[in-house]
Every structure is written in structure tokens, then in C-alpha cells.
């Protein structure tokens, strides 16, 4: 997975995650683009490169017209940290993200684009819809020969995440 950590999160989060997950390419936005690069520009640049996911806490990307248009047109998977993430400092945010990087990687491998909210308890809520049936109805055209296999895989990943969370809370 190639993961870009947006400027609204500390670049040290990207460095921390990269050192823990060397099999992935995890960069901060400032390492890849100039500080004055507009959101729509770096989104288009990543889209042209292909294969990127973005981690951000910037909710306004979804609401500003130019950025939203770039999001909708791109083949990038966006993960938005929502809710209680705003109250955490860099160390706790990094610690909590360590658990989620493998799930983000799995989700990124299932779809070439999408906007996913990551609440603090995201390990049990990473899927984008309320049921796998809705997800498959929307994305099945991307994998016409693997619908059943994909459904089983996603179901297994989600069940494992739910069971892990239950174990962690116990």
C-alpha cells in the first residue's frame, strides 16, 4: 500500500508508521509535495500515479466544490479520521493507527477508490456500507469473476476485526 498522510496530521505519524510497516510506502504530504500545493492539485497528481490511499482528518475536503470534484474523479482511497480522533495528540493517534494500517491495506486492496470514515473504533466499522450486500451491489462491476470470493473475504476480514475488538475489550 502507498499511503499519504495529509498535512493536518503530524509528519511524525507517517514516519512512525513507515518504520513499523516497511512493506508499505507511507509518506507525509510535505515529503511529496510543496507546502503551497493546493488540495485538488496533489489529489490529481496522486491519481495520475495510481495506487495511493490518503489518511486525513480534513473533513472539508468532502465539502469544498473543487476538492470534492477531485475526490470523486480520483482513483484514490481516502480514510478520514472522525469523531474522537480530534482530541488525541500525536503519540496516541500514532498508537491507535498502528492497529488500523493492516485493515486500511485490506480495504485499499478491495477497491480502487472510496471515502471511508475511520472512527476511533474503526477496526469494527471499516466497511463503507451497512451490509456487504450493499457494498457488493456498488462495487461488483470491478471484479465480475470474483464476487463470491470477495464477499467471503470481506466478511472474514470484518468478522476477524469484530472478534479482535471484542477480545481487546474483554
Steps between C-alpha positions, in 0.01 A plus 500: 500500500611854427358725773526878508446666840344844450657817645223532758659202677855513629771380260639301793196273471606412145858436614386285792269289283764464227752363748249247633366401156803499265307290247285808430596841368371752755583868443384830638355746251786742563753234398338460159362845415589864563326660798298734277358222279123527485294197603352444153852507349652232724186287473527512118874425514445194723218386273732519200761288681238246604482262794485758780298522820479818709460539876356833608305671773392775256122469471473808279648304207156344465312831495705751300391478133844476331638252751181292495511482121863385515407239764211367296705473180809345657590137541628554852375344822450770765488422872355783710568500874175606664354567842722442801821500292499879532571483872811279473856622481761364262620206715151366567389553140804309374445221753136460400583507128747212535203263543322645198772499233449129418124556473552808285726294276235230467230756425722672242558170325124443466420825320691748289321804640272600784444729796509318833443655841721351770347553842724415795343154512554457126629145527138392516360762261740521208256383237332789317141375512263343749519159334723309262206470260491877448877511455491219244210660311707815459846352435431161338562636149866545599543125554237313298670160531572526869176615659453199726867480594508872579187476713646212700832682541340827615269315735796313651704817543211681666418208730865471601511873576181479706628197692838668561327809633282289728811322632679832554205635696467185712 
